Amino acid sequence: MASNDLKRFLENLTDEQEAAALYRAMAGSEKQPQLAEVYKRMAEVEETHAAFWRRKIETETGQVPVVAIGWRTKALIWLTKRAGPGVVLQTAVSREKDGSAGYAAQPEKEAQTFKVQEGSHKRLLTTVSSLNASGMQGGLLAQMEGRHRAGVGMHCGQPSWAPTTGWSAT
């Protein structure tokens, strides 16, 4: 295996573990139980992605990788715990956008599934961010994420909660 592949696997693992840790912190700090559940489910998806990359690395090296959470993610978790998840939503959106784009060029078939899931998370977080300001109820968000989770929340490239016309994934 090329060292570039191993480096990429390790970067993917790190990104996924950091995303999961941030979503766990967001879930723990969220006052609305339904929205906290949405964040928890997103963390579980990211943990599934991390497990895939961990297995790839272990298969190639014979060792289980140990990856520490970076200082930026630790700072975001600190902010989340003190000021609530709303302060890091736009950063989380940006990270999901980057994650989706990063998976687009990767050859593993699983990476293409992860790309769709990361894109769905980006759209969900964007919706949370914009509708949170207008008082969207956590139950509706939980319903949206439940659909997302049941089959990646996508149908023909769009989330199951999106209108059937006039919706764009970009």
N, C-alpha and C positions, 0 to 999 in steps of 0.2 A: 504494500500500500504506500502511496505517495505521502510524504510528510505534509503536503498541502491539504490532503483529504483529512488527515488526522487533526490538523490545526482547525480546519473548518468544522469538523465534528465537535471539537472542544469549544469553539466559539458558539456553535448552536446550543450545546449543552448549557453553557454559561448563560446565554440569553434566555433560554427557557426557564432555568432555575431562578434567575432574577425576576422574570415576569411572574412566576408562581409565587415567589416570596412577596412581591409587591401586592399582588391580588389578595393574598392571605392577610396582609396588613390592612388593605382597604376593607376587606370583609370584616375584620375585627374592629375597625373604627367606624363602620357605617351604622348610623342610628336606625335606619329603616331595615327591618329584618329581611324583607323580600329582596331588597337591593344587596344586602350583605350576602344573601344566598347566591345572587348572580355573580358576585365577585368570587365567591367560594368555588362555584362551578367553573369559572374561567381559570382559576388556579389549578383545578383538577385537570383541565385540558392541557395547560402548560406543563404540568407534572408528567402527563402521559408523553408529551413531546420529549421532555428531558429524559425520561426512561428509555425511549428509543435511542437517543444519541448516546446515552450511557452504555447501553448494550452494544452499540456499534463500536465504541471505543474499547470496551472490554473484549469483544470478539477479536479485534485487531491487535491489541497489546497484551492481552492476558491479565490486565490489571483493571480494577474498578477505579475510575477517575474520581478524585475528590476536587470539587470546585467550590471556591469561596465566593460569597456574594461581594460584589465590588462596592467601593465607597459611594459611588453615585446612587446605586440602588439603596444602600444603607441610609443615605441622606433622604431619599424619597420616602422610605419607610418611616424614618424619624418624623418627617413633615406630616405624613399621613396620620401618625399616632397623635400628633399634637394639634393639628388643624383640620383633620378629616380628609376623606378621599377626594373631595372636590378640588383640593389644591394640586393634585397630581394627575387629574384626568387628562389634560392636554398632553402631558408627557407620556402617559400610557398610550394615548391615541397614536402619537408619533412613533413610539416603540413598536406598536403593532403594525403600523404602516411599513416601517423599516424591516420588520420580521417577515412580512408577506413578500415584500420586494426581494429580500435576501434569499428566500426559498425558491423564487421563480426560476433561477438559473441552476439550481442544484439538481443533480441527476437522479437521486433516489425518488422512487414513486411516492414514498411516504412524505417527502418534502413537498410534493404538489398538494397533498391533502392538508398538510400543515399550512401551506400558503393560503388555502381557502379558509381554514379556521382562523388564522391570524387576521385575514381581511374581514371576516365576520366579527371578530372581536373589535377591530378598529371601528367598524360601522356601529356596533352596539355601544361602545364607549363614546363615540361622537353623539349618538342619540341621547345617552345618559347625560352627557355634558350640556347639550342644548336644551333638553327637556327638564333637566333638574332645575334649571333656572326658572322654568315656568311652572314648576310644581308637579311634575309627572309622578304618579303613584308608583311605588315600588312593586306592587302586584302586577302591573302591566309590564314592567321591566322583567320581572321573574317569568312571566308568560313568554315574553320574547326570547329570553335566554333558554327557556325550556324547549322551545321550538328549535333554537340554534343547536342545542345539545342533541336532540333527536335527529341525527342525520346531518350534522354540521350546520343546520339551520339554513341550508341553501337548497333552492330548487331552480334549476336552470340558471345558475349564477347569481341568484338574488336571494336574500334572506326570506324565510317563510312569512315574516311579519311585514315585508315591504309591500306597497301597493303593486298591483300587477301591471300598471302602466305608469310611465313617467318616472320610474325609479332608475337610478344609475349607481353602479357599484363603485364608481370613481368620484 
